[in-house]
Amino acid sequence: MAEGDSLPPVDEMVDGRGGVRPHWRTLLGILGGMGEGVLGERARRLDRAFEDEGMAGVLPGSKREVAWRCDPLPLVLPAQEFAALEAGIAQRARMIEALLCDMYGPQALLAEGLVPPELVFANRSFLRACHSEGVAPAVPQLHLYAVDLMRGPDGQWRVLADRTTAPAGAGLARENRRILARVMPEAFRGASVRSMRPFFDVWQDALQRLAPSDRPDPAVALLTRGTHHPRWVEDMLLSRELSCALVECGDLTVRGGAVHLKTLQGLQPVDVLLSRLEGAMLDPLESADAGTSGVPGLLDAARHGQVRILNAPGAALAEAPGFAAFLPALMQRLLGEAPLLPSIETLWLGDPVAQGRVLAEPGWTVCAATDGAARREVQREAWDAARSAEARPRAHAATRLPLPSVVPTVVGDRLEPRPLVLRMFAVFDGAEWRVMPGGLARIGADAALGGALPTQGLSKDVWVLAEEGHDIIGPAALQLPPLPIRRQPGALPSRVADNLFWLGRYTERLERAARLVRATHARISRGVVLPREAAEVAALARCLGQAGFTGAEEVAGSSAAQALPGIIAREMRPDGALPVLADRIATLTAMVRDRLTADMHATFTLTLRSARAELQQAGDSLEAIARAMIPVLRFATAVAGVAAESMVRGGAWLFLDLGRRIERAQAIASEVGFALDQPPARIEGGLRLILELCDSVITYRSRYLSILQPAPALDLVLADESNPRALAFQLAAISRNLSEVAGEADHALPDEAASLLAEAEAMVAHVLAAPDQTFAAAGLPPRLEAVGNRIAALSDAVTRRYFALLPARQTLGMEGAAPALKGAA
């Protein structure tokens, strides 16, 4: 039985005599004045805020849903206690840095017998490619360090686990503080809480200083696992706090021994890489574990000083829990000091005496001593724990978790004690270790607190109280040369441009489907469909079929009015055309969130969430479905408004707008062609349908009163560059956007868009000059189909030129049939 196990757990707020600890009194006094039930209401507001920010549940139906929550009651640490933790964390970070330098250098600790070889050479996190034979590494191994702490019944904080690979949680801690301050501002007014901002300022400054000395304007990037990973949102938040580019492995390439970011206008060098990947996943040329991921040649570039990777790729070695068994001896050997912050009780099972203790004493937990992931399995009996290590006892360690302290947590409208683990962070600024004045308090069941940070769970903000007269010291200012003014869109990674392009296309596609459904409902809701309306319904059926309503294009004539309600209702189901489009938009919105401000992201997600909910509730009634199209159209309008008023006219806006314009141009060409594809005698109904679908009825009436003729109507929807719903407006915008992206060097794509604009104007001129305008208009569908094919080919050329990064000579072909669109509905 470990010392202190017979004692009750420490209550972080209440002392052993039932009194409130002094550092909690101010906060509880503030909360007590807020009234009964307020804490529960604030907890619910916090949940909604995290949902709106995308931290919990991106969108209904999205596969990237997480459930990260923050309790409204923080964990409070007095200044003196934080100072002790700060000293212990800094000491432990220095020891781990020295340990890693030895393991990847002279390996003196192995020669002296202070570290068993099994903890190093059998560890999958030991990267032999990073070992310098007999020489300590030339660069620091550790830059960011996190430690999980647990307070035992004796009141002592102990280290539960070291985090040296890609410590998660710093961004979440910052987000907890930001949202909590917004939801509960009164709690902060009376409490002297130290700010986290100086820590991130120091961190950002340290990253700049780590760049090679000959780089006057160092480029720093955060290498994320990708938008599919549960930690991507935190990576995005962290990149914003540190003002560095957010990149994936596919965005990087090694050319000439240096690392570059692939952007729209070529390769840009990267000097410092803050990696969120395990070291074994960074370079497929150096590690078989990387598979097809990683950046080929990345480790070789780091070895030659062309890029600084943080933390060093082999730093995960220090996460092996077996090292904790040798901590006192290692601390004395490497630093000449006794540990200020002890580890939880740990035994290496390669020692027969340790095996005997595990067999004889209950309560031990067996884990893989050489596994950097520190997998833990709580065993029900000591014998089961020891037997699991019999085959390879030297590859296992045993730990005994103390009974964790508890902290009051809001459950409903009351407070209940819950166990906690405290994660704290430190960064090396080049001279000393700086510890974040705060952290992430994780709340949960005892067994759930020992592993890595989960993707779901309840956390607390951590308040470090400031001493009276405490000075906030930030980093010294860097002396950097003046930056040149930049306004070109070339800094946008090609992957991000691709996602924005398709976000624009899918948003426009969703809006088009909503307009078609409303137009169809207006014509068949009256019951009796007149012959003139039957032709319009037949044209709408073809439009709906092209928009993804399966089977709609197969119905014609009088049968269309009877078949379309069932077809439309079928496409409202979860696997139907509109919900699938909404899901794709949700996914792409999450993938480009680092390019959206908080207000822009909220506008996108909240309006789409409302539209998605209406679609789910519409059922099979065509009238209810038509009403559900209203929030869909509001979402599309919100996206257009945000893009117009809140996005700088740079690369992100250019490709979002380019996607919208290409999709709308294709739709206009197709819809006008379908509406005109009928006998000249019925062309008037097609013209009315065209004006309705292009939202141009009021404009036409204001110009021409009630007289409807082909040339004026077609001029408004095909050739009028002042009409945002006209084909000419889209083609002119496409040409401008492509000219802005391509610059002076590449005229092929802008010229193709200009040629299409000339064709749209020529079609209207042909109808205007014809002796019989109705006959001339009825002959336009083949030309409109050809225009649609050329727009599709232009879209494909944009994809190959800017997203696939193929040579320019492969993007010039505009002839022939259009290729299939990405994810075509």
C-alpha positions, 0 to 999 in steps of 0.5 A, spaced: 500 500 500 502 506 497 503 512 502 497 516 503 492 511 500 488 510 506 487 518 506 481 521 503 482 525 496 484 532 497 479 537 495 481 543 491 476 548 494 475 545 501 480 544 507 480 538 511 476 542 517 471 544 512 473 551 511 474 554 504 481 555 502 483 562 502 485 563 494 477 560 493 474 565 497 474 571 492 471 567 486 466 564 491 464 570 493 463 573 486 459 567 484 455 567 490 452 574 489 450 571 482 443 568 484 441 561 485 441 557 478 446 562 475 452 557 474 447 552 471 445 557 466 452 559 465 454 552 464 449 551 458 451 558 455 458 555 455 456 549 451 452 553 446 458 558 445 463 552 444 458 549 439 458 556 435 465 556 435 466 549 432 469 546 438 463 542 440 459 539 434 461 542 428 454 541 424 449 536 425 450 530 420 458 532 420 463 526 421 467 531 425 463 532 431 467 532 438 464 534 445 469 538 448 466 542 454 468 547 459 466 547 466 464 554 468 467 554 475 475 554 474 481 551 478 484 556 482 492 556 484 495 561 488 501 564 486 506 561 491 503 554 489 504 556 482 511 558 483 513 551 486 510 548 480 513 552 475 520 551 478 519 543 478 516 543 471 522 547 469 527 543 472 524 537 469 524 540 462 531 541 463 532 534 465 529 531 459 532 535 454 539 533 457 536 526 457 534 526 450 541 529 448 545 524 451 540 518 448 541 521 441 548 523 442 554 519 446 549 515 450 553 515 456 547 514 461 547 507 457 554 506 458 554 507 466 548 503 466 543 508 469 538 507 463 537 500 461 538 499 453 531 496 453 528 503 454 531 506 448 533 501 443 526 497 443 522 503 443 519 505 437 520 512 438 527 512 438 529 514 431 536 511 429 536 516 423 536 522 428 542 519 432 549 522 432 554 517 433 558 520 440 556 527 439 551 531 442 545 534 437 547 541 435 540 543 436 535 543 442 531 537 442 525 540 446 522 546 445 515 545 448 513 541 454 507 539 457 506 535 463 500 531 466 500 532 474 495 529 479 495 531 486 495 525 491 491 524 498 498 527 501 497 534 498 503 533 493 503 534 486 506 528 482 507 527 475 503 522 471 506 523 464 511 527 460 508 530 454 514 531 449 512 529 442 506 534 440 503 536 447 496 537 446 491 542 450 495 549 449 490 552 444 484 549 448 486 552 454 487 559 451 480 558 448 477 556 454 480 562 457 477 566 452 470 563 452 469 563 459 471 571 460 466 572 455 460 568 458 462 570 465 465 576 465 463 578 472 468 572 475 474 576 472 473 583 475 474 581 482 479 576 481 487 578 480 488 572 474 494 572 470 493 573 463 496 567 458 497 572 453 505 573 455 506 566 454 504 566 447 508 572 446 514 569 448 512 562 444 512 566 438 518 570 439 522 564 440 519 561 434 522 567 430 529 566 434 530 559 432 530 560 424 537 560 421 541 566 422 541 568 415 534 568 414 532 576 415 524 574 414 523 567 417 517 563 415 514 559 421 509 554 419 505 549 424 505 542 421 498 539 422 495 532 422 490 534 417 483 537 417 480 529 418 484 529 425 480 530 431 486 535 434 485 539 427 481 545 431 486 546 436 492 546 431 488 551 427 487 555 434 494 555 436 497 557 429 492 563 430 495 565 437 502 564 434 501 567 427 504 562 423 502 558 417 497 552 418 500 546 413 499 539 412 504 534 409 502 535 402 503 542 402 510 541 403 516 539 399 523 538 399 527 542 393 535 543 393 535 540 400 530 546 403 523 545 405 518 549 401 511 551 402 507 549 395 503 556 394 499 558 388 505 562 385 510 557 387 514 555 392 516 559 398 521 557 403 519 554 410 525 555 416 521 553 422 516 547 423 512 546 429 510 539 428 504 536 431 506 529 428 510 523 431 517 523 429 516 517 426 511 519 421 515 525 418 519 522 413 517 516 409 524 516 407 527 515 414 521 511 417 517 505 415 512 507 420 510 514 415 508 509 410 505 514 404 504 520 409 510 525 411 514 529 407 520 525 403 527 528 405 524 532 411 529 529 416 535 530 411 533 538 411 533 538 418 540 534 419 543 539 414 540 545 418 535 548 412 529 547 417 528 547 424 523 542 427 520 543 433 520 538 438 526 534 435 523 528 431 526 523 436 523 527 442 517 522 443 523 517 446 522 521 453 514 519 454 516 512 455 513 511 462 519 506 464 524 512 465 520 515 471 523 509 475 530 512 474 528 519 475 532 520 481 538 517 479 537 521 472 536 528 475 542 527 480 546 525 474 544 530 469 543 536 473 546 535 480 539 536 483 534 532 487 527 532 483 522 538 485 516 535 482 516 527 483 513 522 479 508 517 481 510 511 484 513 507 478 517 500 477 521 497 471 519 490 471 526 488 468 528 488 476 526 482 479 525 485 486 520 490 482 516 484 479 516 481 486 512 487 489 507 487 483 506 480 485 505 481 492 502 488 493 495 490 490 493 496 486 499 496 480 497 498 473 502 495 468 504 499 462 509 498 456 515 501 458 518 502 451 511 505 448 511 512 447 504 512 447 504 510 454 498 505 454 495 504 460 491 498 462 488 498 469 488 490 472 483 488 477 488 483 480 496 484 481 497 477 479 493 479 472 498 485 472 504 481 473 502 475 468 501 480 462 508 482 463 511 475 464 513 474 456 517 480 456 518 483 463 523 488 461 519 491 456 514 493 461 513 498 467 508 498 473 505 504 476 500 505 482 496 511 481 494 515 487 487 517 489 486 524 485 484 530 488 477 532 487 474 539 484 467 542 484 464 541 478 457 544 475 452 538 474 445 541 472 444 546 477 449 544 483 456 542 484 459 535 485 466 533 486 470 530 480 477 528 480 482 532 476 488 531 472 492 538 471 496 539 464 501 545 464 505 547 459 512 550 458 516 553 452 524 554 452 525 561 450 532 560 448 535 562 455 530 559 460 523 555 460 517 559 461 511 556 464 504 558 462 500 561 468 494 557 467 493 550 463 488 545 462 484 541 468 481 535 465 475 532 469 473 525 469 473 518 472 479 516 475 481 510 470 480 515 464 485 520 467 491 516 466 491 517 458 493 522 453 488 528 452 481 525 449 477 528 443 471 529 448 471 531 455 470 536 460 475 541 462 476 547 466 480 553 465 486 554 470 487 560 474 493 562 477 492 568 482 497 574 481 501 576 487 500 584 489 505 588 485 506 582 480 510 585 473 508 582 467 514 581 463 514 579 455 519 578 450 524 583 448 523 586 441 526 582 435 530 587 431 527 585 424 528 589 417 522 592 415 517 588 411 516 589 404 508 590 402 505 584 399 498 584 396 498 578 392 494 572 393 500 567 392 501 565 399 495 561 399 497 554 399 494 550 393 490 545 398 486 551 401 485 554 395 482 548 392 477 547 398 475 554 398 473 553 390 469 547 392 466 551 398 463 556 393 461 551 388 457 547 393 454 553 396 452 555 389 449 548 387 445 548 394 442 555 392 440 553 385 437 546 388 433 551 392 431 555 387 429 550 382 424 546 388 421 553 389 419 554 382 417 547 381 412 547 387 409 554 384 407 551 378 404 544 381 401 546 387 395 549 384 393 542 382 391 543 375 397 544 370 396 548 364 399 546 357 403 552 358 406 550 365 407 543 363 412 545 358 415 549 364 415 543 369 418 539 363 424 544 363 424 544 370 425 537 371 431 537 366 434 542 371 433 538 377 436 532 374 442 536 372 442 538 379 442 531 382 435 530 383 435 522 381 430 521 376 427 528 375 430 528 368 427 522 365 420 524 366 417 529 361 410 532 359 404 531 363 407 525 367 412 530 370 407 534 374 405 527 378 412 525 378 416 531 381 413 531 388 415 524 390 422 525 387 423 531 390 421 528 397 426 523 396 432 527 395 430 531 402 432 524 406 439 524 409 442 520 403 438 525 398 441 531 394 440 537 398 442 533 405 449 531 402 450 538 399 449 541 406 454 535 409 459 537 404 459 544 405 459 543 413 466 539 411 469 544 407 467 550 412 471 546 417 477 545 413 477 552 411 476 555 418 483 557 419 481 562 413 475 565 416 474 570 422 470 567 428 464 572 426 465 569 419 465 562 421 459 563 426 455 566 420 457 560 415 455 554 421 449 557 424 445 559 418 447 552 415 445 549 421 438 552 421 437 550 414 439 543 415 434 543 421 429 545 416 430 540 411 430 534 416 423 537 419 420 538 412 418 530 411 414 528 404 410 534 403 412 539 397 409 545 401 413 544 407 419 542 403 418 549 399 418 553 405 424 549 408 428 552 402 427 559 405 433 558 410 437 555 405 437 561 400 438 565 407 444 561 408 447 562 401 445 569 401 449 570 408 455 566 405 455 571 399 454 577 404 460 575 408 464 574 402 463 581 399 464 585 406 468 581 410 474 578 406 480 581 403 480 581 396 486 576 396 487 569 394 482 566 399 476 570 397 478 570 389 478 562 389 471 562 393 468 567 389 471 563 383 468 557 385 461 561 386 462 564 379 463 558 375 458 554 378 453 559 377 455 560 370 454 553 368 447 553 371 445 559 367 447 556 361 444 549 362 437 552 365 437 557 359 438 552 354 433 547 357 428 553 358 429 555 350 429 547 348 421 547 345 417 549 339 418 557 338 410 558 339 411 556 346 418 560 347 414 565 352 413 560 357 421 559 357 423 566 357 418 567 364 422 561 367 429 564 365 427 570 368 424 567 375 430 562 375 435 568 374 431 572 379 431 578 374 423 579 374 423 585 377 428 588 373 425 586 367 419 589 368 422 596 370 425 596 364 420 593 359 414 594 363 409 588 361 412 586 354 416 580 354 420 579 348 426 574 347 432 579 345 431 583 351 430 577 356 436 574 353 440 580 354 438 581 361 440 574 363 446 572 358 449 579 356 448 584 362 454 585 366 451 589 371 446 583 373 449 579 378 445 573 376 447 574 368 451 569 365 456 575 363 457 578 370 459 571 372 464 570 366 467 577 367 468 576 374 471 569 372 476 573 367 478 578 373 479 573 378 483 569 374 487 575 371 488 577 379 491 570 380 495 568 374 498 575 374 502 578 367 505 571 366 499 567 364 493 569 360 490 563 357 485 562 362 483 569 363 482 569 355 478 563 355 473 566 360 473 573 356 472 569 349 466 565 353 463 572 355 464 574 347 460 568 345 454 570 350 454 577 347 454 574 340 448 570 342 444 576 344 446 580 338 444 574 333 437 574 336 436 581 336 438 581 329 434 576 327 427 577 323 423 572 327 426 573 335 422 567 337 425 562 332 432 565 333 431 564 341 429 557 340 435 555 336 440 557 341 440 551 346 446 547 342 450 554 343 448 554 350 450 547 351 457 548 348 458 554 352 456 550 358 462 544 356 467 550 355 466 552 362 466 545 365 473 545 361 475 551 364 474 549 371 478 543 370 483 547 367 483 551 373 484 545 378 490 542 374 493 549 374 492 551 381 490 545 385 494 539 382 500 544 380 501 541 373 505 544 368 502 550 365 502 546 358 497 541 360 492 546 362 491 550 355 486 545 352 479 547 352 476 543 347 472 537 347 467 534 352 467 537 359 470 532 365 466 530 370 466 535 376 469 533 383 463 530 387 458 532 382 451 531 385 
